[in-house]
């Protein structure tokens, strides 16, 4: 059974930090790009960041302006998203996602191989 177990969301004040974790199981970790989408109420889904496990290649949405860092611990089949300098505009449900290709991050309406349950990130002003 494929699982993407996300954790680490919560409530934080503007300027604060959170670290999201995504523990993956049930598929070959190295064959996938794994990362995060987010969706805020009334807004379109956004591809936030990915890491291509086999190469370590990373991607970040322009809106992040260098505040987020994605990493992986391949021994633990886990991906992390360190989020710094959070602002209320970062408030959204964050979803851990895995796909064999990176195109969904650029075209967020494309079908994705695997979705995890979302974790809420709320940034207060």
N, C-alpha and C positions, 0 to 999 in steps of 0.2 A: 504494500500500500504506500503510495506517495504521500509524504507529509512535508509541509513547509511550516514549521512552528515558529511564529514570530513572537517576540517579547520586547519589552523595554519602553513601550509608549507610556504616556502619562501627561501630567499637567506641569508646566514649567513657566517661569516668568520670562518675559522678553529679555534677550541677551544670555539666557541660560543654555544648557547643553543637555542632550539626551543621547543615549546609545541604543540603537535597535539591534536585535540579534535575530537571525533566521537559521534555525537548525533544520537541515534537509535530510530526508531519508527516502528510500524506496526507488531511487534512480541513481544512475552513474553520475556522481557529482562533477567529475572532471569534464564531462561532455557538454556542460551547460553554461550559459550565462545566467547569473543569479543576481537579483537586485531588488529594487523597490519602485513601486508606483505609488502615487498618492492621489486622493480625490477629496476635495473640499466640497461642502454643500453648495450646489448651484454652479459648480465649475466642472470643466472637463477633466477626465483622467489625465495625469501627467507622468511620464516616465522620468523618474528622479535620478536613478543611478543604477549602473550594473558593473559587475566584474565578470570577465570571461575567465572561468576557472583555469582552463588549460594554458592560457598565456599570461594571465594577470592583467590584461588590458582592462582599463576602467573608462567609464563615461559618467559625466554629470550634466544635468540640465543647466542651461544658461542661467536660469532663475536662482540657482544656488550660490552663485558668485563666490565659489571657493570655500564655502562654509562647511560643507559636508565632506566626509572621507569614507570611502567604502574599502573594506578589506575582507580577507577570508582566512580561516584556519582550516586548511584542507584535511588535517588529521581529525578534526572534529566535524567535518562537513557542515561548517557554520560560516555564515556571512554576517558581517557587522556593518552598521552605518552609524558613524559618529557624526552627530549633528551639533554644531556650535553656532553661537551668535543667533539663536533662534528668534524669529519675529512672529507676530500674530499671523502674517501671511503664510507661515509654514503650518498652520493649523489644518489638519486633514486626517483622514484615515489612511494609514500607510500599509501597503500590501507587499508582502514578500512574493516574488515572482521568479519562476525559472523557465527558460526557453532554450532550445538548441540554437537559436539564432538571436541576434541582437536587434533585429528590425522592430519588434514591438515597442522598444523604448523610443524609437524615432517616430513611429506611427502607432500611438497607443490604442487605437481601435482594432488593431490586428488581434487575431486569436493568439492566446498564450498557452503554452503547454501546461503549466501548473501554476495555480494560485494558492497562496496561504490565506488564512483568515486575517482580517485587518487588525491593526492595532492603532488605537486613537492617540494622536499627538495634539495636545492643546497648549497653545502659547498665549499667555495672558499679557496684556499691555500694562 
